[in-house]
Amino acid sequence: MLRRFVAGTRAALSPANIKAAMQAGLAAAAVMPNGREVHQARRIAAEPPTPEVEAAAARAAALARHRHPGSRPIAIDRFTVPGPGLEGALAVLSESGLAGRTHEVWGCYPSAAVVRPLAMVDGRLGLPASTLGPCTLPWVEWTVVHAGGPELSAGLSAAAAAVAAGAQPPHYVASVRLARGESWLDRPRADPLPFDEDLAALMAHHGGVDPAYCLGVHRVLDWGVFGPPQQRSVMVEPSGVQVLGRNDAGLREARSTLARGAPLRCLAAEADDLPIRVEVLDPSLRSLIEPHPWTGSPPELTAYPDLPVDADELLRAYLEIVGVDPGDCYGVSTSIREQQSAPVVPSAGDTERGDAASLVTLVYRDRDAYEDGRERFAVWSRDETGTVFVDEREAVDSVQRWGNRALKVKNVDTIGLGTFREHNVGQEMDVQLYPYCAGPRPTP
């Protein structure tokens, strides 16, 4: 045991290993959205530069060859409310009548985007230019993915305008949150980490929540501002998962049921046995091999015309090919994997939106027909894009585990055992490495 500890500690603190990890991290953080190093093995060959307009048309034609014949038309609408908090968004969703049309909605979620990022970092709208660290956004953009057609799109737009003008409709939409820093799951430290959406699926399963009554499953995002005024960067990281639904969806009762049983013994291999499918897609390959500032528009020419241009396009492709019915869907989103950051680069004008989405998430009630659809999606991915988008749960490797233990020993030596225990330093370190599997038990 001692030999293993010494060997693991040496590997974790090896200058060569640390340098390699830092270089990989810096390479992935050079752009936002960030990509995963695993995608380096999924590179596809570059082609002669193609106008993006022509590439988009070719991708649409390729998608049509694989589309499920019964797929519903997909609309992606956005509205903006003053931040922070959920109140404004829930008011818009309630005013629009969305709570009565949940069977037409794949998902509602706060966009992984900053509205007018230049304004956020130069001190306007009450955010002091000297403020650094965690912050709240002056505006929060929300995205609604639905099959309600122009009528629902117009209703959302009118509702956003009414709420901005001071309307305060009764709330017909409920929300619950599960935090990464709480101990919801009991699983071995070597077991693959859960997706945030796995927790939402467990809650829905144990609480008997009907997806036709739900409006969304999305990661909770925390934002920050860093760097001197002329070299500001924006940081974002997930801190939990949130579920939206009608007031009578039973979300609060389902969360209480899961919390009372926490930490629940649930291995990663058991997640696929649930009647609820959790799918995470990684659209970041194009941003890795053809990067552009996250506050700017995609280049007009592309050497990778077969790859989806962003997370929205990949989300549409999955829904159309697999044929997921919105009535079966607990929620979809475009979101963030882990902490990522990038500088705010002024474009030729006042940038209105900086998109940071680095993954696509879907949580839906599974059916036999969807298995055929997922096979079609795999064929489309292979034949039309030359890559793989479906992500897998990541395990914490031995170097990371031993490194965490070695750092605990170092902290005890530095601050003393009493302070280490009094401030729960070890627990906080575990929370960062094992989300949902460390920290205090959740309150029902």
C-alpha positions, -999 to +999 in steps of 0.1 A: +000+000+000+028+024+009+047+016-023+016+023-043+010+056-025+046+067-031+045+057-067+012+074-073+024+106-055+055+107-076+035+103-108+010+130-098+037+155-088+061+146-117+072+179-134+069+162-168+033+151-161+023+184-147+039+203-177+022+180-202-012+185-185-007+223-184+002+224-221-029+203-230-051+226-209-037+258-224-042+244-259-078+236-252-084+270-234-070+290-263-106+293-277-140+291-263-159+269-266-133+245-253-127+211-268-115+178-253-081+164-260-097+131-270-109+149-302-074+152-314-077+115-324-108+123-344-094+148-367-106+146-403-087+157-434-089+193-445-105+201-479-100+231-502-116+262-486-153+262-492-178+291-486-197+284-454-230+292-472-223+264-497-211+241-469-242+246-449-264+238-479-245+206-485-248+195-448-285+201-449-288+179-480-268+152-463-289+154-432-321+150-452-309+116-464-308+104-428-337+123-412-364+103-395-396+105-416-417+114-386-395+141-371-412+173-361-401+207-374-377+223-350-377+259-339-349+275-318-361+308-303-342+330-279-353+358-255-333+380-231-342+389-195-324+410-169-300+388-148-294+372-125-320+347-112-348+327-127-377+350-120-376+369-153-373+337-174-400+319-155-423+349-160-417+348-198-423+311-200-455+315-179-468+345-199-462+327-232-485+298-222-456+273-225-467+255-194-498+243-213-477+232-242-449+212-226-456+183-250-444+205-278-411+216-261-378+197-262-361+221-238-358+256-223-324+266-209-302+297-202-279+299-232-242+293-228-237+327-242-229+363-230-251+390-244-230+420-254-198+407-239-180+440-245-206+458-223-202+433-196-165+437-192-161+475-197-181+485-167-215+495-181-248+485-167-236+487-131-207+462-133-176+481-121-147+479-144-125+469-115-147+439-106-128+406-110-139+371-101-174+356-100-200+379-113-236+380-125-246+388-160-265+421-167-287+401-191-293+364-194-303+349-228-327+319-228-332+294-255-364+275-262-363+245-286-398+236-296-422+222-322-449+248-317-443+266-350-446+304-357-475+308-332-454+297-302-424+317-315-446+348-316-460+341-282-425+339-267-415+372-283-446+389-271-442+375-236-406+387-233-417+422-244-445+421-218-422+411-190-397+437-200-424+463-198-433+452-162-458+424-165-458+400-136-479+369-146-486+341-121-458+315-123-470+282-139-434+268-142-415+251-113-378+245-110-355+224-088-318+223-086-292+196-077-258+209-067-224+194-078-211+201-043-235+178-025-233+140-020-261+126-042-243+094-053-223+067-036-199+051-061-162+040-061-137+068-068-124+048-098-159+046-114-166+070-143-180+103-132-217+110-138-229+135-163-249+163-146-279+151-166-276+116-150-288+132-117-318+147-134-326+113-149-323+096-116-346+121-100-372+118-127-370+080-125-373+077-088-399+104-086-421+091-115-419+124-134-436+124-168-415+140-195-446+154-211-449+177-181-413+189-182-398+219-199-361+215-195-329+200-180-299+222-181-266+227-163-264+257-139-236+280-152-215+304-131-197+332-148-167+353-139-146+382-153-108+382-151-078+403-163-070+440-165-095+463-183-079+461-217-073+424-215-104+410-200-114+373-201-147+357-194-149+324-175-178+300-171-182+267-153-211+244-143-221+241-107-251+218-109-282+207-129-316+223-130-350+208-141-380+228-152-416+217-156-452+225-149-462+232-114-480+199-113-451+179-127-440+168-092-405+181-095-402+193-059-415+160-046-391+140-069-361+160-056-371+154-020-374+117-027-340+115-042-325+137-014-339+115+013-322+084-002-289+102-008-262+092-013-277+066-036-256+036-047-255+040-085-227+029-107-220+045-141-228+012-158-262+012-143-272+045-159-278+029-193-303+005-176-327+033-168-357+038-190-345+074-194-317+081-220-290+106-212-270+116-243-241+141-243-227+151-277-194+169-283-195+195-311-161+210-304-139+194-331-145+222-356-136+249-330-104+230-322-091+226-357-106+258-371-107+282-342-121+317-343-128+342-314-158+332-294-172+367-296-170+367-334-189+350-363-176+318-379-152+323-408-168+328-442-146+300-456-141+266-441-117+237-448-140+213-429-174+218-446-188+184-434-187+194-396-216+211-379-208+248-375-219+250-339-238+232-311-272+243-323-267+226-356-256+193-340-286+194-316-310+198-346-293+170-364-297+146-335-333+154-329-342+151-367-323+119-372-333+100-341-368+114-342-372+122-305-407+134-298-409+165-276-435+147-255-408+122-245-382+148-237-373+160-202-349+185-217-322+194-242-296+221-240-263+234-254-240+240-225-205+238-209-185+207-199-161+221-174-145+254-165-135+273-196-124+308-204-113+331-233-105+367-239-131+391-251-119+401-286-136+432-301-149+425-335-157+449-363-185+466-344-202+461-310-204+423-306-240+414-295-234+378-285-205+356-275-214+319-278-194+296-254-214+263-258-191+233-259-215+204-257-251+192-264-272+174-238-304+154-242-325+136-216-355+117-229-378+087-222-363+059-243-382+037-267-372+009-291-377+031-320-351+055-307-325+028-307-329+026-345-326+064-346-294+063-327-280+038-352-290+062-380-272+090-361-241+069-359-242+062-396-247+099-403-218+108-381-195+083-397-205+087-434-213+124-436-190+140-410-162+115-406-161+117-368-179+107-336-200+131-315-215+109-288-195+114-256-187+089-228-185+094-191-149+101-179-131+082-152-107+099-128-074+082-135-049+070-110-026+100-114-055+124-106-066+103-076-032+100-061-025+136-069-055+146-049-044+126-020-009+140-022-022+175-022-043+168+009-011+156+027+006+188+015-023+210+028-023+192+062+015+199+064+010+236+055-021+246+075-022+220+102-046+191+108-069+212+130-075+239+103-077+213+076-106+196+094-123+227+107-126+242+072-134+208+054-105+214+030-103+177+021-140+176+013-138+207-008-110+192-028-130+160-033-160+180-045-140+195-073-128+161-084-159+140-078-190+162-085-222+148-069-202+122-051-187+142-023-197+170+001-226+172+025-258+152+020-285+173+002-314+188+022-347+173+011 
